[in-house]
Amino acid sequence: MKATPFRLHISKQTAIESSAPEYALQVFLIFIFSILITVSHRTQSTAQLNERFLILPEGGNMLIYARNGGYFVVNRNKFLNADMQKNFEKLSSGLRIVNPSDDPSGFAVAEKMKTIILEVRRRAVNEEDMRNYLRYLESALAQDSAILDRMRELSIKASSGILGEEDRELIQVEVAQLIQAIDHNALYNEYNKKKIMADLTSANLGISGINVALDPGGAIRLADAAADRIRKMRSLAGTESNALEFRIKGRNYYYVNLQAAESAIRDLNMAEEISMLMKNYTLLKFEYGLILKGKTSFSSPRK
């Protein structure tokens, strides 16, 4: 039993020793073949890495640039040019939303606010026009008031006991001219071709029949009644003008706040947009430079 493994061991060693040259040759051939494969693979990889070319996809808006085994998408200048065009449109207009496509929801809100802003502004302008009308009316009424005060003063003067009939007649001449001035104001005072005092004639005021030479006391009462009517009209005009002034101020505050809100939606952040423009400009310069460099590399002969 002990001799059997020894004989087997000897026989195996003998077989190995007899086939050793053949086995070594096989190992050597495998080693040489692996070296050749590695060298070939490295040669192909080096050739691929050193290869440079451009690919233009059919119907595409870009070029594919290959260099050192890497692929880069170039000629994005059309897209960058479109972005820069939008940048210039926004910067030239000062608006963030130039077209509805820029921000559809923001555009809708801004347009609604714009309608309200125009309405508020128009109403404020209308009220300013009415205030100016009332101021003009008040100035015209002030002229009538001054005329009536002078008429009352002359009536008091005519009531003096030291004046004779001839003196009162001379005073009456001036009073008659003042009555004509009242009628002149009623006839020719206009605002935007609209008569504003058509009913304030001497007849309507009750002073057309004043005669200080015959009845100075009656002239004073008639002048006082007409002056009271004019003062009430001036007071009402002043009250309405003040009310309009408050409304105009309120509408102006409302207008400014609405304008600020609309501006926050529609207007452009200039610093941010200029930064985006410079970014797109830099990318565009890079893309053009990369294409030109690739073309130069193509045209240069390989050594």
C-alpha positions as CSV (number, residue, x, y, z in Angstrom):
1,M,0.0,0.0,0.0
2,K,2.8,2.4,0.7
3,A,4.7,1.6,-2.6
4,T,1.7,2.5,-4.8
5,P,1.7,6.3,-4.3
6,F,5.5,6.4,-4.7
7,R,5.2,4.6,-8.1
8,L,2.5,7.0,-9.1
9,H,4.5,10.0,-8.1
10,I,7.5,8.9,-10.1
11,S,5.4,8.2,-13.1
12,K,3.8,11.7,-13.0
13,Q,7.1,13.5,-12.5
14,T,8.5,11.5,-15.4
15,A,5.6,12.5,-17.6
16,I,6.0,16.2,-16.6
17,E,9.7,16.1,-17.2
18,S,9.1,14.5,-20.6
19,S,6.6,17.3,-21.7
20,A,8.4,20.3,-20.2
21,P,9.8,21.7,-23.4
22,E,6.4,21.6,-25.2
23,Y,4.7,23.3,-22.2
24,A,7.3,26.1,-22.1
25,L,6.8,26.8,-25.8
26,Q,3.1,27.1,-25.3
27,V,3.5,29.5,-22.5
28,F,5.9,31.6,-24.5
29,L,3.6,31.8,-27.5
30,I,0.7,32.9,-25.3
31,F,2.8,35.6,-23.8
32,I,4.0,36.9,-27.2
33,F,0.4,36.9,-28.5
34,S,-0.9,38.9,-25.5
35,I,1.8,41.5,-26.0
36,L,0.9,41.9,-29.7
37,I,-2.8,42.3,-28.8
38,T,-1.9,45.0,-26.2
39,V,0.4,46.9,-28.6
40,S,-2.3,46.8,-31.3
41,H,-5.0,48.0,-29.0
42,R,-2.8,50.8,-27.7
43,T,-1.9,51.8,-31.3
44,Q,-5.5,52.0,-32.3
45,S,-6.5,53.9,-29.2
46,T,-3.7,56.4,-29.8
47,A,-4.8,56.9,-33.4
48,Q,-8.3,57.4,-32.3
49,L,-7.2,59.9,-29.6
50,N,-5.1,61.9,-32.1
51,E,-7.9,61.9,-34.7
52,R,-9.8,65.2,-35.2
53,F,-12.9,65.7,-37.3
54,L,-16.2,67.6,-37.5
55,I,-19.6,66.0,-38.1
56,L,-22.6,67.9,-39.5
57,P,-25.8,66.1,-38.8
58,E,-28.3,66.4,-41.6
59,G,-30.9,69.0,-40.8
60,G,-29.2,69.9,-37.5
61,N,-28.3,73.3,-36.2
62,M,-25.0,72.2,-34.7
63,L,-21.6,70.6,-35.4
64,I,-20.1,67.7,-33.5
65,Y,-16.3,68.3,-32.9
66,A,-14.2,65.3,-32.1
67,R,-10.7,65.6,-30.6
68,N,-8.6,63.4,-28.4
69,G,-11.4,60.8,-28.1
70,G,-13.9,63.4,-26.9
71,Y,-16.9,64.7,-28.6
72,F,-18.2,68.3,-28.3
73,V,-21.4,69.9,-29.6
74,V,-20.4,73.2,-31.2
75,N,-22.0,75.7,-33.5
76,R,-24.7,76.5,-30.9
77,N,-24.3,80.1,-32.2
78,K,-27.8,80.0,-33.7
79,F,-29.3,79.3,-30.3
80,L,-27.0,81.8,-28.7
81,N,-27.8,84.4,-31.3
82,A,-31.5,83.9,-30.6
83,D,-30.8,84.3,-26.9
84,M,-28.8,87.4,-27.5
85,Q,-31.5,88.9,-29.7
86,K,-33.9,88.5,-26.8
87,N,-31.4,90.1,-24.5
88,F,-31.1,93.1,-26.8
89,E,-34.9,93.4,-27.2
90,K,-35.4,93.4,-23.5
91,L,-32.6,95.8,-22.8
92,S,-33.7,98.2,-25.5
93,S,-37.3,98.3,-24.3
94,G,-36.5,98.0,-20.6
95,L,-39.2,95.3,-20.3
96,R,-38.9,91.8,-19.0
97,I,-42.1,90.8,-20.9
98,V,-41.7,92.1,-24.5
99,N,-43.9,89.4,-26.0
100,P,-46.6,87.3,-24.4
101,S,-44.4,84.2,-25.0
102,D,-41.9,85.6,-22.5
103,D,-44.3,85.1,-19.6
104,P,-47.9,84.3,-20.5
105,S,-49.4,84.5,-17.0
106,G,-47.4,87.6,-16.1
107,F,-48.4,89.2,-19.4
108,A,-52.1,88.6,-18.7
109,V,-51.9,90.1,-15.2
110,A,-49.8,93.1,-16.4
111,E,-52.3,93.8,-19.2
112,K,-55.2,93.9,-16.8
113,M,-53.3,96.2,-14.5
114,K,-52.4,98.4,-17.5
115,T,-56.1,98.8,-18.3
116,I,-56.9,99.8,-14.7
117,I,-53.9,102.2,-14.7
118,L,-55.1,103.9,-17.9
119,E,-58.6,104.2,-16.5
120,V,-57.4,105.7,-13.2
121,R,-55.1,108.1,-15.0
122,R,-57.9,109.2,-17.4
123,R,-60.3,109.8,-14.5
124,A,-57.6,111.8,-12.7
125,V,-57.1,114.0,-15.8
126,N,-60.8,114.5,-16.1
127,E,-61.0,115.7,-12.6
128,E,-58.0,118.0,-13.1
129,D,-59.8,119.5,-16.1
130,M,-63.0,120.0,-13.9
131,R,-60.9,121.6,-11.2
132,N,-59.4,124.0,-13.7
133,Y,-62.9,124.8,-15.0
134,L,-64.0,125.6,-11.5
135,R,-61.0,127.8,-10.9
136,Y,-61.8,129.7,-14.0
137,L,-65.4,130.0,-13.0
138,E,-64.4,131.3,-9.6
139,S,-62.2,133.9,-11.2
140,A,-65.1,135.1,-13.4
141,L,-67.5,135.2,-10.5
142,A,-64.8,137.2,-8.6
143,Q,-65.0,139.8,-11.3
144,D,-68.8,140.1,-10.9
145,S,-68.4,140.2,-7.2
146,A,-66.0,143.1,-7.5
147,I,-68.4,144.9,-9.9
148,L,-71.3,144.5,-7.4
149,D,-69.1,145.8,-4.6
150,R,-68.3,148.9,-6.6
151,M,-72.0,149.3,-7.4
152,R,-72.9,149.1,-3.8
153,E,-70.2,151.6,-2.9
154,L,-71.6,154.0,-5.5
155,S,-75.1,153.5,-4.2
156,I,-74.0,154.4,-0.7
157,K,-72.2,157.4,-2.1
158,A,-75.3,158.5,-3.9
159,S,-77.3,158.3,-0.7
160,S,-75.2,161.1,0.8
161,G,-77.3,164.2,1.6
162,I,-74.7,166.7,0.4
163,L,-74.9,165.5,-3.2
164,G,-77.2,167.1,-5.7
165,E,-79.3,165.7,-8.4
166,E,-76.6,166.3,-11.0
167,D,-74.0,164.6,-8.9
168,R,-76.2,161.5,-8.6
169,E,-76.8,161.5,-12.3
170,L,-73.0,161.3,-12.8
171,I,-72.8,158.4,-10.4
172,Q,-75.6,156.7,-12.3
173,V,-73.6,156.9,-15.5
174,E,-70.9,154.8,-13.8
175,V,-73.5,152.4,-12.4
176,A,-74.9,151.8,-15.9
177,Q,-71.5,151.0,-17.2
178,L,-71.0,148.5,-14.4
179,I,-74.4,146.9,-15.3
180,Q,-73.1,146.5,-18.9
181,A,-69.9,144.9,-17.6
182,I,-72.1,142.3,-15.8
183,D,-73.9,141.5,-19.0
184,H,-70.6,141.4,-20.9
185,N,-69.2,138.8,-18.5
186,A,-72.2,136.7,-18.9
187,L,-72.0,136.8,-22.6
188,Y,-68.3,136.3,-23.3
189,N,-66.9,134.2,-20.4
190,E,-66.3,130.8,-22.0
191,Y,-64.3,127.7,-21.1
192,N,-63.6,125.4,-24.0
193,K,-66.2,127.2,-26.1
194,K,-68.8,126.7,-23.4
195,K,-70.5,129.6,-21.8
196,I,-70.1,129.4,-18.0
197,M,-72.2,132.4,-16.8
198,A,-75.0,132.6,-19.4
199,D,-77.6,133.0,-16.6
200,L,-75.8,135.6,-14.6
201,T,-77.1,138.6,-16.6
202,S,-78.1,141.8,-14.9
203,A,-81.7,141.0,-15.4
204,N,-81.4,137.6,-13.7
205,L,-79.4,139.1,-10.9
206,G,-82.1,141.8,-10.5
207,I,-79.8,144.8,-10.9
208,S,-80.8,145.9,-14.4
209,G,-83.3,148.5,-13.0
210,I,-80.9,150.1,-10.4
211,N,-81.0,153.9,-10.4
212,V,-79.0,155.5,-7.7
213,A,-80.2,158.9,-8.7
214,L,-83.8,158.1,-7.9
215,D,-83.5,155.4,-5.2
216,P,-80.1,154.9,-3.6
217,G,-81.5,152.8,-0.8
218,G,-83.2,150.4,-3.2
219,A,-80.0,150.2,-5.3
220,I,-78.1,149.1,-2.2
221,R,-80.6,146.3,-1.4
222,L,-80.5,145.0,-5.0
223,A,-76.7,145.1,-5.1
224,D,-76.5,143.2,-1.8
225,A,-78.9,140.5,-3.0
226,A,-77.0,140.0,-6.2
227,A,-73.7,140.0,-4.3
228,D,-75.0,137.3,-1.9
229,R,-76.0,135.1,-4.9
230,I,-72.5,135.5,-6.4
231,R,-70.8,134.7,-3.1
232,K,-72.8,131.5,-2.7
233,M,-71.8,130.4,-6.2
234,R,-68.2,131.2,-5.4
235,S,-68.4,129.2,-2.2
236,L,-69.9,126.2,-3.9
237,A,-67.3,126.3,-6.6
238,G,-64.5,126.5,-4.0
239,T,-66.0,123.6,-2.1
240,E,-66.2,121.4,-5.2
241,S,-62.7,122.4,-6.2
242,N,-61.4,121.3,-2.8
243,A,-63.2,118.0,-3.1
244,L,-61.7,117.4,-6.5
245,E,-58.3,118.2,-5.2
246,F,-58.6,115.5,-2.6
247,R,-59.9,113.0,-5.2
248,I,-57.1,113.9,-7.6
249,K,-54.5,113.3,-4.9
250,G,-56.1,110.0,-4.0
251,R,-56.2,108.9,-7.6
252,N,-52.5,109.9,-8.0
253,Y,-51.5,107.8,-5.1
254,Y,-53.6,104.9,-6.4
255,Y,-52.0,105.4,-9.9
256,V,-48.4,105.4,-8.5
257,N,-49.0,102.2,-6.5
258,L,-50.6,100.4,-9.5
259,Q,-47.8,101.6,-11.7
260,A,-45.2,100.2,-9.2
261,A,-47.1,96.8,-9.1
262,E,-47.3,96.6,-12.8
263,S,-43.7,97.6,-13.2
264,A,-42.6,94.8,-10.8
265,I,-44.3,92.4,-13.2
266,R,-43.4,93.8,-16.6
267,D,-40.2,95.8,-16.2
268,L,-36.7,94.4,-16.6
269,N,-33.9,93.8,-14.0
270,M,-31.2,95.6,-16.0
271,A,-28.3,94.2,-14.1
272,E,-29.5,90.6,-14.4
273,E,-30.2,91.0,-18.1
274,I,-26.8,92.6,-18.8
275,S,-25.2,89.6,-17.0
276,M,-27.1,87.2,-19.2
277,L,-26.1,89.1,-22.3
278,M,-22.4,89.0,-21.4
279,K,-22.7,85.2,-20.6
280,N,-24.3,84.5,-24.0
281,Y,-21.7,86.7,-25.7
282,T,-18.9,84.9,-24.1
283,L,-20.3,81.5,-25.0
284,L,-20.8,82.7,-28.6
285,K,-17.2,83.8,-28.8
286,F,-16.1,80.4,-27.4
287,E,-18.1,78.5,-29.9
288,Y,-16.8,80.5,-32.9
289,G,-13.3,80.2,-31.6
290,L,-13.7,76.4,-31.2
291,I,-15.0,76.0,-34.8
292,L,-12.2,78.1,-36.2
293,K,-9.6,76.2,-34.3
294,G,-11.0,72.9,-35.5
295,K,-11.0,74.1,-39.1
296,T,-7.4,75.2,-38.7
297,S,-6.5,71.8,-37.3
298,F,-8.1,70.2,-40.4
299,S,-6.3,72.3,-42.9
300,S,-2.9,71.9,-41.3
301,P,-1.0,68.9,-42.8
302,R,-0.1,66.1,-40.5
303,K,3.5,65.4,-40.0
